[in-house]
Amino acid sequence: MTANPIAETVASLMPAAKAELTELVAFHSVADEAVAPRSECEAAANWVAGALRAEGFEDVELLDTPDGSQSVYGVLPGPAGAPTVLLYAHYDVQPMLVEAAWLTPPFQLTEREDGRWYGRGTADCKGGVIMHLLALRALKANGGVPVTVKVIVEGSEEQGTGGLERYAEAHPELLTADAIVIGDSGNFRVGLPTVTATLRGMTMVRVTIDTLEGNLHSGQFGGAAPDALAALIRVLDSLRAEDGSTVIDGLPTDAEWEGLQYPEADFRKDAKVLDGVDLTGTGTVADRIWARPAVTVIGIDAHPVAGATPSIPSTARAQISLRVPPGQDAAKATELLFAHIEKHTPWNARVSIEQVGQGQAFQADISSPAYASMAEAMRVAYPGEEMQASGMGGSIPLCNTLAALYPEAEILLIGLSEPEAQIHAVNESVSPQELERLSVAEAHFLVNYARSKQA
């Protein structure tokens, strides 16, 4: 990395950043009380609020959002007449999944031999909180922060419940800004500076199928009594074609991605696809993960194998995630998903469908002046590399809310969730080098953006 005062300052702050991220990762801040107590999220929110106050932020508040979660807000005033930049991250995390599959404790930051820092939330997105803090500290040590900074750290992003979106809509003055940096995406790969140009939207539904008043002996009644789990399996199978492509009646699935491509060999390596196992779908990898819908069965409630009895299931339930690409309306996709499930439920079984989350896709205007400021900043933070623009298959519903509320604001997406980070999976990790370089990039972006507004 080319020596410069901001980069040198960030490098000197990395040991403290590691200690802080260790503290933040230790909170089991899953915003689902069925998984973790609410007190864990409250403790994480208070940690973030304390960090903002320590940096001189004013009006620091814990915002009680309509979904029952808390988001953390604060303002750091800049010079008179300076533009305002909103920095976003979230402190809530995904559940740890199978703890035994973690090589080190999920809520204990651990540096392994490969140099990466492991733990739930290190990349998604507690590391983003630390990234923002590092950038601001580096600026304060080198002449001051040249813009007014607002920070919003969400408390239920991973649940897709929309609490912060609804709060922002009810308080539109709160998050007004000239530019917005969403610190919740990531580089295409380690060392390649990347902004995210598009996000897929999402809808989340729970499907319950009932066929009997209660479980029945499979020998006495099997063959004629309708099996609820078998009915559910047929429904779930109907959502994919033979090649694994998503198939939902009436939903377009043939869009193509134009831009940065994702070589299949690289994808297989990043996704850790087992030798000999085919990828699903058709078209390029970029088509499949950035431009087309994707359905995933993320959970099933049925008899566990351990302790199973020879009985016919009377009820079964699944949770389904549908990623919705830019250009498609998530609400319409939800309607089509409901209709598809109802149509493909066999044997006149009773089916009930509950929507538990929804967010629209997002497409950024990467030709805006703020992106020129970010490109220049990334050249400094990543010597010899030019900023790339990629898609991202995940969803950040807040982006569309902010774009609707503040149509003049420029929205940029950067972050720490490159492929090796394995976000949402076991053994999530962050590259400390990426944390350092992106903090340098964000600091330089704020300087460049302030200058661009003065010109």
C-alpha positions in Angstrom: 0.0 0.0 0.0 1.4 3.4 -1.0 2.5 5.3 2.1 0.3 8.2 3.0 -0.7 9.7 6.4 -4.3 8.3 6.3 -3.1 4.8 5.4 -0.4 5.0 8.1 -2.9 6.0 10.7 -5.3 3.2 9.8 -2.4 0.7 10.0 -1.5 1.9 13.5 -5.2 1.5 14.6 -5.6 -2.1 13.4 -4.7 -3.7 16.8 -7.3 -1.6 18.5 -9.8 -2.4 15.7 -9.2 -6.1 16.3 -9.9 -5.7 20.0 -13.1 -3.8 19.3 -14.3 -6.2 16.7 -13.7 -9.0 19.2 -15.9 -7.3 21.7 -18.6 -6.7 19.1 -18.6 -10.3 17.8 -19.0 -11.6 21.3 -22.6 -10.4 21.4 -25.0 -13.1 20.1 -27.0 -10.4 18.3 -29.4 -12.5 16.3 -32.6 -10.5 16.0 -34.8 -13.5 16.6 -35.8 -14.2 20.1 -36.3 -17.9 19.2 -32.5 -18.0 18.6 -31.0 -15.6 21.0 -32.3 -13.4 23.9 -33.2 -9.8 23.0 -30.6 -8.7 25.6 -27.8 -9.7 23.2 -29.0 -7.3 20.6 -29.6 -4.6 23.2 -26.0 -5.0 24.4 -24.6 -4.8 20.9 -26.7 -1.6 20.2 -25.4 0.0 23.4 -21.8 -0.9 22.4 -22.2 0.8 19.1 -23.8 3.9 20.7 -20.9 4.1 23.2 -18.4 3.9 20.3 -20.2 6.8 18.5 -20.3 8.9 21.6 -16.5 8.3 22.2 -15.9 9.6 18.7 -17.7 12.9 19.5 -21.0 12.1 17.8 -24.0 14.1 18.9 -27.7 13.2 19.2 -26.7 9.5 19.6 -30.0 7.6 20.0 -31.3 4.0 20.1 -34.2 4.1 17.7 -37.1 1.8 18.6 -38.2 0.6 15.1 -41.7 -0.8 14.4 -40.4 -4.4 14.2 -39.3 -4.3 17.8 -35.6 -3.9 17.1 -33.2 -1.0 17.8 -31.1 0.9 15.3 -28.3 3.2 16.5 -28.1 6.8 15.1 -25.7 9.6 15.6 -24.4 12.8 13.9 -20.8 14.1 13.7 -21.0 17.8 12.6 -18.6 18.9 9.9 -17.4 22.2 8.7 -20.0 24.9 7.8 -21.4 24.3 4.3 -19.9 20.8 4.0 -22.0 18.0 2.4 -23.5 15.3 4.6 -22.6 11.7 4.1 -24.6 8.9 5.7 -22.7 5.7 6.7 -24.7 2.5 7.1 -23.9 -0.9 8.7 -25.8 -3.4 10.8 -24.9 -5.1 14.1 -27.4 -8.0 13.9 -26.1 -11.2 12.5 -27.3 -14.5 11.1 -27.7 -17.5 13.5 -24.5 -19.6 13.9 -26.2 -22.6 12.2 -24.5 -25.9 13.3 -22.0 -24.9 16.1 -20.1 -28.2 15.7 -19.3 -27.2 12.1 -17.4 -24.2 13.2 -13.6 -24.8 13.6 -13.5 -22.1 16.2 -16.2 -20.6 18.5 -18.7 -18.6 16.3 -19.0 -15.7 18.8 -15.3 -15.5 19.7 -13.1 -13.7 17.2 -10.2 -16.0 16.4 -7.3 -15.4 14.1 -6.3 -18.5 12.3 -3.1 -19.5 10.5 -4.4 -18.0 7.2 -4.4 -14.6 8.9 -8.2 -14.1 8.7 -10.3 -13.2 11.6 -13.1 -15.8 12.2 -16.4 -15.3 13.9 -20.1 -14.6 13.2 -20.5 -11.0 12.0 -16.8 -10.3 11.3 -17.6 -9.5 7.7 -21.4 -9.2 7.8 -21.6 -6.6 9.1 -20.0 -5.8 12.5 -16.8 -5.4 10.5 -18.6 -2.7 8.6 -19.1 -0.8 11.9 -15.4 -1.0 12.6 -14.6 0.1 9.0 -16.6 3.3 9.4 -14.9 4.0 12.8 -11.4 3.5 11.4 -12.0 5.8 8.5 -13.3 8.6 10.7 -10.5 8.2 13.2 -7.9 8.4 10.5 -9.4 11.6 9.2 -9.6 13.1 12.7 -5.9 12.4 13.1 -5.1 14.0 9.8 -6.8 17.4 9.7 -10.4 16.5 10.6 -13.5 15.0 9.0 -14.3 17.3 6.0 -18.1 16.4 5.9 -21.0 16.1 8.2 -21.3 12.4 9.0 -24.5 10.6 10.0 -24.3 7.0 11.1 -27.1 4.5 11.2 -26.4 1.0 12.4 -29.4 -1.3 11.9 -30.6 -4.0 14.4 -32.6 -6.4 12.2 -31.3 -6.3 8.7 -30.8 -10.0 8.5 -34.4 -10.8 9.4 -35.8 -8.7 6.6 -38.6 -7.4 8.8 -38.4 -3.8 7.5 -38.3 -2.0 10.8 -35.7 0.6 9.9 -37.4 1.2 6.5 -40.7 2.0 8.1 -39.0 4.2 10.8 -37.2 6.2 8.1 -40.4 6.6 6.1 -42.1 8.0 9.3 -39.1 10.3 10.0 -37.8 11.3 6.6 -35.6 14.1 7.9 -33.5 11.8 10.0 -31.3 10.2 7.3 -31.2 13.0 4.8 -27.7 13.1 3.1 -26.0 14.1 -0.1 -24.3 10.7 -0.4 -24.9 7.4 1.3 -22.3 4.7 1.9 -23.8 1.3 2.5 -21.0 -0.7 4.2 -22.7 -4.1 3.7 -21.5 -5.5 0.4 -18.0 -6.5 -0.7 -15.2 -6.8 -3.2 -15.6 -9.2 -6.1 -12.6 -10.9 -4.5 -9.8 -10.1 -2.0 -7.6 -7.3 -3.3 -9.9 -6.2 -6.1 -11.7 -3.0 -5.2 -15.4 -3.2 -6.1 -18.6 -1.3 -5.8 -21.9 -3.1 -6.0 -24.0 -1.9 -8.8 -27.1 -4.1 -8.2 -28.8 -6.0 -5.4 -31.4 -8.6 -5.8 -34.5 -8.1 -3.7 -36.1 -10.9 -1.7 -39.3 -12.4 -0.3 -39.4 -14.9 2.5 -42.4 -17.2 3.1 -43.4 -20.1 5.4 -45.4 -22.9 3.9 -47.4 -25.3 6.1 -49.1 -28.4 4.7 -51.7 -30.3 6.8 -53.2 -33.6 5.6 -54.4 -35.5 8.7 -55.7 -34.8 12.2 -52.6 -36.5 13.6 -49.8 -38.9 12.7 -50.8 -42.4 11.7 -49.1 -45.8 11.8 -47.4 -46.2 8.4 -48.1 -49.9 8.2 -51.8 -49.7 9.0 -52.6 -46.6 6.9 -49.6 -46.1 4.5 -50.4 -46.1 0.8 -53.7 -44.3 1.1 -53.3 -41.8 3.9 -51.9 -38.5 2.5 -48.4 -37.8 3.8 -47.9 -34.1 4.6 -44.1 -34.2 4.2 -44.4 -35.9 0.9 -46.8 -33.3 -0.3 -44.4 -30.5 0.9 -41.5 -32.2 -1.0 -43.6 -32.2 -4.2 -44.3 -28.5 -3.7 -40.6 -27.7 -3.1 -39.5 -29.7 -6.1 -41.9 -27.8 -8.3 -39.9 -24.7 -7.7 -37.0 -26.0 -9.8 -36.5 -27.3 -13.3 -34.6 -30.5 -14.0 -31.3 -28.5 -14.3 -31.9 -26.7 -11.0 -33.1 -23.4 -12.5 -35.7 -21.6 -10.5 -39.2 -22.1 -11.9 -42.2 -20.1 -10.6 -45.2 -19.9 -12.8 -45.3 -16.4 -14.5 -41.9 -15.2 -13.2 -39.3 -14.3 -15.9 -36.1 -16.3 -15.4 -34.0 -15.5 -18.6 -32.4 -12.1 -18.0 -28.7 -11.7 -18.8 -26.0 -9.9 -16.9 -23.9 -7.3 -18.8 -20.6 -6.4 -17.2 -18.0 -8.0 -14.9 -18.2 -11.8 -15.4 -17.7 -14.6 -12.9 -15.7 -17.5 -14.3 -17.3 -20.8 -13.5 -14.0 -22.3 -12.2 -13.7 -19.3 -9.8 -17.3 -19.7 -8.6 -16.9 -23.4 -8.0 -13.8 -22.6 -5.8 -15.5 -19.7 -4.0 -18.7 -21.7 -3.4 -16.7 -24.8 -2.4 -18.7 -27.0 -4.7 -17.8 -30.7 -4.3 -15.9 -32.3 -7.1 -18.2 -33.8 -9.7 -21.3 -31.9 -8.5 -22.9 -29.8 -11.2 -23.8 -26.2 -10.9 -27.5 -25.4 -11.2 -29.2 -23.3 -13.8 -28.3 -22.1 -17.2 -26.6 -19.0 -18.7 -23.4 -17.5 -17.2 -22.7 -17.6 -13.5 -23.2 -13.9 -13.4 -26.6 -14.3 -15.1 -27.7 -16.8 -12.5 -26.6 -15.0 -9.3 -27.0 -11.3 -10.3 -29.7 -11.1 -13.0 -32.2 -13.9 -12.3 -34.4 -15.0 -9.5 -33.2 -17.8 -7.2 -35.3 -19.9 -4.8 -33.8 -21.6 -1.7 -35.4 -23.8 0.8 -33.7 -22.5 4.0 -35.5 -24.6 6.6 -37.9 -27.6 7.0 -39.9 -28.6 10.1 -40.6 -32.3 10.0 -39.8 -35.5 12.0 -36.1 -35.6 12.9 -34.2 -38.7 11.9 -33.1 -39.3 15.5 -36.1 -40.8 17.3 -38.1 -41.2 14.1 -41.2 -43.6 14.3 -42.9 -45.5 11.5 -45.7 -43.0 11.2 -47.2 -40.9 8.4 -46.6 -37.1 9.0 -49.8 -35.1 9.4 -48.1 -31.7 9.0 -44.9 -30.3 7.6 -43.6 -26.8 7.2 -40.8 -25.1 5.2 -39.3 -21.6 4.9 -38.6 -20.5 1.4 -36.4 -17.6 0.3 -36.8 -16.1 -3.2 -34.2 -13.6 -4.4 -35.7 -11.2 -6.9 -33.4 -9.5 -9.5 -33.5 -5.8 -10.5 -36.3 -5.1 -12.9 -38.7 -7.4 -11.1 -41.1 -6.2 -8.4 -40.8 -8.2 -5.2 -44.4 -7.8 -4.3 -45.5 -9.2 -7.7 -43.0 -12.0 -7.3 -44.5 -12.8 -3.9 -47.9 -13.0 -5.5 -46.7 -15.4 -8.1 -44.9 -17.5 -5.5 -48.1 -17.8 -3.4 -50.1 -18.8 -6.5 -47.5 -21.3 -7.6 -47.4 -23.0 -4.2 -51.2 -23.3 -4.1 -51.4 -24.6 -7.6 -48.7 -27.3 -7.1 -49.9 -28.6 -3.7 -51.0 -32.1 -4.4 -54.0 -34.2 -3.2 -56.1 -31.2 -2.2 -53.9 -31.0 0.9 -54.5 -27.9 3.1 -51.8 -25.4 2.5 -51.2 -22.1 4.3 -48.6 -19.5 3.3 -47.3 -16.7 5.5 -45.0 -14.0 4.3 -42.3 -13.2 6.8 -40.1 -10.7 4.9 -39.8 -8.7 1.7 -37.5 -6.2 0.1 -37.1 -4.7 -3.4 -34.1 -5.1 -5.7 -31.8 -2.1 -6.1 -29.8 -0.6 -9.0 -27.2 2.1 -8.4 -26.3 4.9 -10.7 -22.5 4.3 -10.9 -22.0 7.2 -13.3 -22.8 9.7 -10.5 -20.0 12.1 -9.2 -19.7 10.3 -5.9 -18.5 7.2 -7.7 -15.7 9.2 -9.3 -14.6 10.2 -5.8 -14.8 6.5 -4.7 -12.8 5.3 -7.8 -10.0 7.8 -7.0 -10.0 6.7 -3.3 -9.8 3.1 -4.2 -6.8 3.7 -6.5 -5.0 5.1 -3.4 -6.1 2.2 -1.1 -5.4 -0.5 -3.7 -2.3 0.7 -5.7 -2.3 -0.6 -9.3 -6.0 -1.6 -9.2 -9.0 0.1 -10.8 -12.4 0.1 -9.1 -14.8 -2.6 -10.6 -18.6 -2.7 -10.5 -20.3 -6.0 -9.9 -23.7 -7.3 -8.9 -24.6 -8.9 -5.6 -27.1 -11.7 -5.2 -28.1 -10.6 -1.7 -30.6 -8.0 -0.5 -30.4 -4.8 1.4 -34.0 -3.6 1.5 -33.1 -0.2 3.0 -31.4 0.9 -0.2 -34.7 1.3 -2.1 -36.3 3.1 0.9 -33.4 5.6 0.9 -33.5 6.0 -2.8 -37.2 6.8 -2.7 -36.9 9.2 0.3 -33.8 11.0 -1.0 -33.8 10.8 -4.8 -30.9 13.3 -5.1 -28.6 11.3 -2.8 -25.9 9.2 -4.4 -25.8 5.7 -2.9 -22.6 3.7 -2.9 -22.2 0.1 -1.7 -18.9 -1.3 -0.5 -18.0 -3.7 2.3 -16.1 -6.7 3.6 -18.2 -9.6 2.3 -15.9 -11.0 -0.5 -16.3 -14.7 -1.4 -13.8 -16.0 1.2 -15.8 -14.4 4.0 -18.5 -17.1 3.7 -21.1 -14.8 5.1 -24.4 -16.6 6.3 -22.4 -19.8 6.5 -20.3 -21.5 9.2 -16.8 -20.2 9.6 -17.5 -16.7 8.5 -14.4 -14.5 8.5 -13.0 -11.2 7.5 -9.7 -10.3 5.9 -7.9 -7.8 8.1 -6.1 -6.5 5.0 -9.5 -5.8 3.4 -10.7 -4.1 6.5 -7.6 -1.9 6.5 -7.7 -1.0 2.8 -11.4 -0.3 2.7 -11.1 1.9 5.7 -8.4 3.9 3.9 -10.6 4.0 0.8 -13.6 5.3 2.8 -11.5 8.0 4.4 -10.1 9.2 1.1 -13.6 9.1 -0.4 -14.9 11.5 2.2 -12.0 13.9 1.5 -12.6 13.6 -2.3 -16.3 14.0 -2.0 -16.0 17.1 0.1 -13.6 18.6 -2.5 -16.0 17.7 -5.3 -18.8 19.6 -3.7 -16.6 22.7 -3.2 -15.7 22.8 -6.9 
